[in-house]
Amino acid sequence: MEKFKIKGEMIHLNQLLKILNWCENGAEANAIIEQGMIKVNGKPELRKRNKLTKGMIVTYQKKEVVIE
């Protein structure tokens, strides 16, 4: 499992996907979120700007990252 350290208290889901290079741009990030392809803590997440905080786990296909 990959780890991602945030600087502040939270990061938006669509921003995280771009930073991790799980998608090429914001439009693609929003599209895969809308399609229900992203899971947060094991549950499908449809909110593009969902606020992720420390301890949350984000999954996309066979990739997984924990927020630190």
MARLUMTOR-141962 format. One line per 8 residues: their letters; for each residue x, y, z of N, C-alpha, C, O. Coordinates in steps of 0.2 Angstrom, whole numbers, padded with zeros to 4 digits. Layout:
A) X,Y,Z,X,Y,Z,X,Y,Z,X,Y,Z | ... .
% end
This chain:
MEKFKIKG) 0004,-0006,0000,0000,0000,0000,0004,0006,0000,0009,0007,0004 | 0003,0011,-0004,0006,0017,-0005,0004,0022,0001,-0001,0021,0003 | 0008,0027,0003,0007,0031,0008,0007,0038,0005,0012,0040,0001 | 0003,0043,0007,0003,0050,0004,0002,0054,0010,-0003,0054,0014 | 0007,0059,0011,0007,0063,0017,0004,0070,0015,0007,0073,0010 | -0001,0072,0018,-0004,0079,0016,-0001,0084,0021,0001,0083,0026 | -0001,0090,0018,0003,0096,0022,-0002,0099,0027,0000,0101,0032 | -0009,0099,0025,-0014,0103,0029,-0018,0097,0033,-0015,0092,0034 .
EMIHLNQL) -0024,0099,0034,-0029,0095,0037,-0032,0090,0033,-0034,0085,0035 | -0033,0092,0026,-0036,0088,0021,-0034,0089,0014,-0031,0094,0013 | -0036,0085,0010,-0035,0086,0003,-0042,0083,-0001,-0045,0078,0001 | -0044,0087,-0006,-0049,0084,-0010,-0048,0078,-0014,-0042,0077,-0017 | -0053,0074,-0015,-0052,0068,-0019,-0049,0069,-0026,-0044,0065,-0028 | -0052,0073,-0029,-0050,0074,-0036,-0043,0077,-0037,-0039,0075,-0042 | -0041,0081,-0032,-0034,0083,-0032,-0029,0078,-0031,-0024,0077,-0034 | -0031,0073,-0026,-0027,0068,-0024,-0025,0063,-0030,-0020,0061,-0032 .
LKILNWCE) -0031,0062,-0034,-0030,0058,-0040,-0025,0061,-0045,-0021,0057,-0048 | -0025,0067,-0046,-0021,0070,-0051,-0014,0070,-0048,-0009,0069,-0052 | -0013,0072,-0042,-0006,0072,-0039,-0003,0065,-0039,0003,0064,-0040 | -0007,0060,-0038,-0004,0053,-0038,-0003,0050,-0045,0000,0045,-0046 | -0005,0054,-0050,-0005,0052,-0057,-0009,0046,-0059,-0007,0042,-0063 | -0014,0045,-0055,-0019,0040,-0057,-0024,0042,-0062,-0027,0038,-0065 | -0023,0049,-0064,-0027,0051,-0070,-0023,0057,-0073,-0018,0059,-0070 | -0024,0059,-0079,-0020,0064,-0082,-0022,0071,-0081,-0018,0076,-0081 .
NGAEANAI) -0029,0072,-0079,-0031,0079,-0078,-0037,0079,-0074,-0040,0074,-0072 | -0040,0085,-0072,-0045,0085,-0068,-0052,0083,-0070,-0056,0080,-0067 | -0053,0083,-0077,-0059,0081,-0080,-0059,0073,-0080,-0064,0070,-0078 | -0053,0070,-0081,-0053,0063,-0080,-0054,0060,-0073,-0057,0055,-0072 | -0051,0064,-0068,-0052,0063,-0061,-0059,0063,-0060,-0062,0058,-0056 | -0063,0068,-0062,-0070,0069,-0060,-0074,0063,-0063,-0079,0061,-0061 | -0072,0061,-0070,-0076,0056,-0073,-0075,0049,-0070,-0080,0046,-0069 | -0069,0048,-0067,-0069,0041,-0064,-0072,0041,-0057,-0074,0036,-0055 .
IEQGMIKV) -0072,0047,-0054,-0076,0047,-0048,-0083,0047,-0049,-0087,0043,-0046 | -0086,0050,-0054,-0093,0050,-0056,-0095,0043,-0058,-0101,0041,-0057 | -0091,0039,-0061,-0092,0032,-0063,-0092,0027,-0057,-0094,0021,-0058 | -0090,0029,-0051,-0090,0025,-0045,-0084,0021,-0045,-0084,0015,-0042 | -0079,0022,-0048,-0073,0018,-0049,-0068,0019,-0043,-0063,0015,-0042 | -0069,0024,-0039,-0065,0026,-0033,-0068,0024,-0027,-0074,0025,-0026 | -0065,0021,-0022,-0067,0019,-0016,-0063,0022,-0010,-0057,0023,-0011 | -0067,0025,-0005,-0064,0028,0000,-0066,0024,0007,-0072,0023,0008 .
NGKPELRK) -0061,0021,0010,-0062,0017,0016,-0067,0011,0014,-0071,0009,0018 | -0066,0008,0008,-0069,0002,0005,-0076,0003,0003,-0080,-0001,0001 | -0078,0010,0002,-0085,0011,0000,-0085,0016,-0006,-0080,0020,-0006 | -0089,0014,-0012,-0088,0019,-0017,-0090,0026,-0016,-0094,0028,-0012 | -0086,0031,-0018,-0086,0038,-0017,-0088,0042,-0023,-0084,0041,-0028 | -0093,0045,-0023,-0095,0049,-0029,-0094,0057,-0029,-0096,0060,-0033 | -0092,0059,-0023,-0091,0066,-0022,-0084,0068,-0024,-0079,0066,-0021 | -0084,0072,-0029,-0077,0074,-0032,-0073,0078,-0027,-0067,0077,-0027 .
RNKLTKGM) -0076,0082,-0023,-0072,0086,-0019,-0073,0083,-0011,-0072,0087,-0007 | -0073,0077,-0011,-0074,0074,-0004,-0067,0076,-0001,-0062,0075,-0003 | -0068,0078,0006,-0062,0080,0010,-0059,0074,0013,-0062,0070,0017 | -0053,0072,0011,-0049,0066,0013,-0045,0069,0019,-0041,0074,0018 | -0045,0065,0025,-0041,0067,0030,-0036,0061,0032,-0037,0055,0029 | -0032,0062,0037,-0027,0057,0039,-0031,0050,0041,-0036,0050,0044 | -0028,0045,0039,-0031,0038,0040,-0035,0035,0035,-0037,0029,0035 | -0038,0039,0030,-0042,0037,0025,-0038,0033,0020,-0032,0034,0019 .
IVTYQKKE) -0042,0028,0017,-0038,0024,0012,-0042,0025,0005,-0049,0024,0005 | -0039,0026,0000,-0042,0027,-0006,-0040,0022,-0011,-0034,0020,-0011 | -0044,0019,-0015,-0043,0013,-0019,-0046,0015,-0026,-0051,0017,-0027 | -0041,0013,-0031,-0043,0014,-0038,-0040,0008,-0042,-0034,0007,-0042 | -0044,0004,-0045,-0042,-0002,-0048,-0038,-0006,-0043,-0040,-0008,-0038 | -0032,-0008,-0045,-0027,-0012,-0040,-0023,-0007,-0036,-0018,-0010,-0033 | -0024,-0001,-0036,-0020,0004,-0033,-0023,0006,-0026,-0029,0007,-0026 | -0019,0007,-0021,-0022,0009,-0015,-0017,0014,-0011,-0011,0013,-0011 .
VVIE) -0020,0019,-0008,-0015,0024,-0004,-0019,0025,0002,-0025,0026,0003 | -0015,0026,0007,-0017,0028,0014,-0015,0036,0015,-0009,0037,0013 | -0019,0040,0017,-0018,0047,0019,-0014,0047,0025,-0017,0045,0030 | -0009,0051,0026,-0005,0052,0032,-0004,0059,0033,-0001,0061,0038 .
% end
